[in-house]
Amino acid sequence: MISDIKKRLEGLLHLLEQMAGGDLKVRLPLTPARDEIDAIAFGVNLLADEVQFKQSLEERRRMDLEAAQAKLEFTLRELERTQDQLVQSAKLAAIGELCAGMAHEINNPLTIIQGYFEQLEMLLKERGSVDAIQGLTAIEKIGRNITRIVELIKAVKGFSRQNQAEFRPINLVTLVESCLALLEQQFLLRRIQVHRRYQKEQQLQILADGLRFEQALLHVLTNAIDAIDAARVDDRGNIEVTLGRSEKAVLIEISDDGVGLDPASSKKVFDPFFTTKPVGRGTGLGLSISHKIIRDHNGTIDLSPARGTGGATVRIEIPATVDAHP
Amino acid sequence: MSFLSRILVVDDEPDILELLGGILAPGYSVELCQNVDQAKDQLKLGPFDLIITDIAMPGAPGTDLFDYVKELDLSIPILVVSGLLELEKYQVNSTNWLSKPFRRQELLDKVANLIASNRS
């Protein structure tokens, strides 16, 4: 009898060890005796059922989690792709604006070239000769305007090599003036006055990838124009460009008297896709691109309310390459 | 007494102004202005049969003249001559728009048509 109990208990122990080892499929056998040992075996079996059920729930939850994670990763990849596309379309929009500006700038000298060319052609056809002074005047005007176009093309040629960073010592005044010249038509059309406050030019040297830096400034200036656009029906705004020095850095401040921004928005302006402009007006990428470019130049950029005008001031600091007090 | 139609030409580029004047002068009486303010003064002084204007100019855009002509209750057609591309932004259509660069005959045709249709 005792050896029988011992044998049954040993059997139970063996199966319990199997369970403890992770095999939850085994169940303890019950005997027809329905005694205390069977009661224990029954309880253990119930517990095993419970654990197995919980484990399967756990397994399902893990699988759900894995599926959700895969979905999330997919969405993230989609988002990255969309972001790339948006960056691309922002680039295309910038190229479009550049082309429109270029076309206008080229069309004026081209009008003069064509006009005087036709004048010479007409005179030669009608009279067979052209008065020397009249001919030279026309040729001089044609030549001067060809030079205008050549200079313009030189100025924008670099846009096609934007991807190769070329850090060179650059005079900030020249760079800022080139940006302002590109936007000249925009200022004229909107009656925006540009006020310049520049410190000594020799102290305004930085090490920069000129084309990218120009792009960063163009986005800031375009934003100022849009802020003025949004503030007044008839535009007529002011943009102040200040170039100054601190001990170690060159400071660029661009202030406008446009709509300005509330403090909450001021913090977000450099986030990609943040925009307060109406749908379709801004991609929300301009200032984030500026931010990235300035960071690539070891500089900082921030936006704060403009003093007294209700507009905004963008302040950029870039390490200087010459001493403040030579 | 002169029977020549009077044309007011507005462009901030002296070379273009001179060119337009040179093309038009044989057949028209031409008044040249370098900005919108000068043009407004001229409009107050006497009648014109046509205004030819650039858009982007220092001071005010040439399109301001559309409003000014309405304000003075004048019936003067306006021909916009510009190198800008987005013509749909302004109060113009293919009849009163001439893209820079233009051929002299194109200019002369547009000018003649606008003056004739305003008279009829």
Contacts between the chains, C-beta under 8 A, distances in Angstrom:
chain1	res1	chain2	res2	distance
A	100	B	84	7.6
A	100	B	85	5.1
A	100	B	86	6.9
A	103	B	83	6.7
A	103	B	85	5.4
A	104	B	56	7.1
A	104	B	82	7.8
A	104	B	83	4.5
A	104	B	84	5.3
A	104	B	85	7.1
A	105	B	83	7.7
A	106	B	83	7.5
A	107	B	82	8.0
A	107	B	83	2.8
A	107	B	99	7.3
A	107	B	100	4.2
A	107	B	101	6.0
A	108	B	13	6.0
A	108	B	16	6.8
A	108	B	83	5.3
A	108	B	100	6.3
A	110	B	83	7.8
A	110	B	100	7.0
A	110	B	101	4.2
A	111	B	16	5.8
A	111	B	19	7.3
A	111	B	83	7.0
A	111	B	100	4.2
A	111	B	101	4.2
A	111	B	102	6.8
A	112	B	13	7.6
A	112	B	15	4.8
A	112	B	16	6.1
A	112	B	19	6.2
A	113	B	101	7.3
A	114	B	101	4.3
A	114	B	102	7.5
A	114	B	103	7.1
A	115	B	16	7.7
A	115	B	19	4.0
A	115	B	22	7.9
A	115	B	23	7.2
A	115	B	101	7.6
A	115	B	104	6.9
A	116	B	19	7.0
A	118	B	103	6.7
A	118	B	104	5.2
A	119	B	19	8.0
A	119	B	22	7.0
A	119	B	104	7.8
A	122	B	104	7.7
A	141	B	15	5.9
A	145	B	15	7.5
A	185	B	56	4.7
A	185	B	84	7.7
A	188	B	56	4.9
A	188	B	57	6.4
A	188	B	58	5.9
A	188	B	61	7.1
A	189	B	55	7.2
A	189	B	56	5.6
A	189	B	61	5.4
A	191	B	59	7.7
A	191	B	60	6.5
A	191	B	61	8.0
